């Protein structure tokens, strides 16, 4: 089932344009299997090798849903992606920005090692997608600088690693 053209999986023109600009025409096996299920609103647990395309597998259908549906609460983050490390969180943000380059979707990043006040300002801008590390996200929840009242999607990237780190 791998080598499926993305045009058979995703139909939003801006996302297809972004894929074309990245010279990505065909899905990997994990993408071809996961994207249709996510588009059906299925909860998934995906395990695949590093470099297999898992990030794009979860991002593309989520981005298509955001682009095709009105938000539950326009003043709330719609998608929260938790990552165990700031390095992985930065990679996810970079990939998300590449896929969103022809859309108006805003992406935010909150991790340790960054000024809390700048992150609070970013959160006031209500990014549709927030990528965060658990520790820093907990700080923002404690000081009430986040709004997840309209949260539609939660993605735990490398959940096993977060559990191994004691983030339960």
VEXGU-58058 format. One record per residue (C-alpha): x, y, z; residue number from 1. Coordinates in steps of 0.1 Angstrom, whole numbers, padded with zeros to 4 digits. Layout:
# VEXGU-58058
NODE    c1    c2    c3  nr
NODE     X     Y     Z NUM
...
END
This chain:
# VEXGU-58058
NODE    c1    c2    c3  nr
NODE  0000  0000  0000   1
NODE  0030  0023  0001   2
NODE  0039  0045 -0028   3
NODE  0003  0058 -0030   4
NODE  0002  0093 -0045   5
NODE -0006  0120 -0019   6
NODE -0033  0133 -0043   7
NODE -0052  0100 -0036   8
NODE -0051  0107  0002   9
NODE -0053  0144  0006  10
NODE -0075  0168 -0014  11
NODE -0068  0202 -0001  12
NODE -0051  0223 -0028  13
NODE -0028  0243 -0005  14
NODE -0016  0211  0012  15
NODE -0010  0195 -0022  16
NODE  0009  0226 -0033  17
NODE  0031  0224 -0002  18
NODE  0038  0187 -0008  19
NODE  0047  0195 -0044  20
NODE  0071  0224 -0033  21
NODE  0088  0198 -0009  22
NODE  0090  0174 -0039  23
NODE  0068  0149 -0020  24
NODE  0045  0131 -0045  25
NODE  0040  0097 -0029  26
NODE  0032  0085  0006  27
NODE  0053  0062  0026  28
NODE  0037  0030  0040  29
NODE  0029  0045  0074  30
NODE  0014  0076  0057  31
NODE -0007  0056  0033  32
NODE -0021  0035  0062  33
NODE -0026  0063  0088  34
NODE -0039  0092  0067  35
NODE -0072  0076  0057  36
NODE -0079  0064  0093  37
NODE -0072  0098  0108  38
NODE -0095  0114  0082  39
NODE -0122  0091  0095  40
NODE -0116  0105  0131  41
NODE -0100  0073  0143  42
NODE -0077  0073  0173  43
NODE -0044  0057  0163  44
NODE -0014  0042  0180  45
NODE  0014  0042  0153  46
NODE  0047  0026  0157  47
NODE  0073  0029  0129  48
NODE  0110  0034  0124  49
NODE  0126  0068  0125  50
NODE  0125  0084  0091  51
NODE  0094  0065  0080  52
NODE  0073  0097  0077  53
NODE  0052  0095  0109  54
NODE  0052  0133  0114  55
NODE  0037  0139  0080  56
NODE  0013  0110  0085  57
NODE -0003  0127  0114  58
NODE  0001  0163  0102  59
NODE -0015  0161  0068  60
NODE -0049  0148  0077  61
NODE -0051  0171  0108  62
NODE -0042  0201  0087  63
NODE -0068  0191  0061  64
NODE -0094  0189  0088  65
NODE -0085  0223  0102  66
NODE -0087  0239  0068  67
NODE -0120  0222  0060  68
NODE -0139  0228  0093  69
NODE -0148  0258  0114  70
NODE -0132  0259  0149  71
NODE -0151  0249  0180  72
NODE -0138  0280  0196  73
NODE -0119  0305  0175  74
NODE -0100  0318  0205  75
NODE -0086  0284  0214  76
NODE -0058  0262  0201  77
NODE -0073  0234  0179  78
NODE -0044  0210  0179  79
NODE -0019  0202  0207  80
NODE  0012  0181  0198  81
NODE  0032  0170  0228  82
NODE  0068  0160  0223  83
NODE  0093  0147  0248  84
NODE  0122  0170  0238  85
NODE  0126  0205  0225  86
NODE  0147  0192  0196  87
NODE  0119  0170  0184  88
NODE  0093  0198  0190  89
NODE  0114  0221  0168  90
NODE  0115  0195  0141  91
NODE  0077  0191  0143  92
NODE  0072  0229  0141  93
NODE  0095  0231  0110  94
NODE  0076  0203  0092  95
NODE  0043  0219  0102  96
NODE  0053  0253  0089  97
NODE  0065  0237  0056  98
NODE  0031  0220  0051  99
NODE  0012  0252  0061 100
NODE  0032  0276  0040 101
NODE  0003  0282  0016 102
NODE -0023  0284  0043 103
NODE -0031  0309  0071 104
NODE -0026  0283  0099 105
NODE -0005  0296  0128 106
NODE  0019  0273  0146 107
NODE  0033  0279  0181 108
NODE  0061  0263  0201 109
NODE  0065  0262  0238 110
NODE  0095  0244  0253 111
NODE  0118  0248  0282 112
NODE  0149  0270  0276 113
NODE  0128  0298  0261 114
NODE  0115  0330  0279 115
NODE  0081  0323  0295 116
NODE  0070  0359  0288 117
NODE  0076  0355  0250 118
NODE  0057  0323  0250 119
NODE  0028  0339  0269 120
NODE  0026  0365  0241 121
NODE  0027  0338  0215 122
NODE -0002  0320  0232 123
NODE -0023  0352  0233 124
NODE -0021  0351  0195 125
NODE -0041  0318  0196 126
NODE -0021  0296  0173 127
NODE -0043  0269  0157 128
NODE -0015  0243  0164 129
NODE  0007  0243  0195 130
NODE  0037  0220  0198 131
NODE  0049  0217  0233 132
NODE  0071  0198  0257 133
NODE  0051  0185  0288 134
NODE  0071  0204  0315 135
NODE  0068  0238  0299 136
NODE  0031  0232  0289 137
NODE  0024  0224  0326 138
NODE  0039  0258  0336 139
NODE  0016  0275  0311 140
NODE -0014  0256  0323 141
NODE -0005  0266  0359 142
NODE -0003  0303  0351 143
NODE -0034  0300  0329 144
NODE -0018  0313  0297 145
NODE -0033  0286  0276 146
NODE -0069  0280  0263 147
NODE -0078  0245  0253 148
NODE -0115  0249  0255 149
NODE -0118  0243  0217 150
NODE -0091  0216  0215 151
NODE -0100  0191  0187 152
NODE -0069  0170  0184 153
NODE -0042  0158  0208 154
NODE -0011  0141  0194 155
NODE  0014  0125  0217 156
NODE  0046  0121  0196 157
NODE  0069  0095  0210 158
NODE  0045  0088  0239 159
NODE  0066  0058  0249 160
NODE  0096  0080  0254 161
NODE  0076  0105  0275 162
NODE  0065  0076  0297 163
NODE  0101  0064  0300 164
NODE  0111  0099  0311 165
NODE  0084  0097  0339 166
NODE  0060  0121  0322 167
NODE  0028  0103  0331 168
END
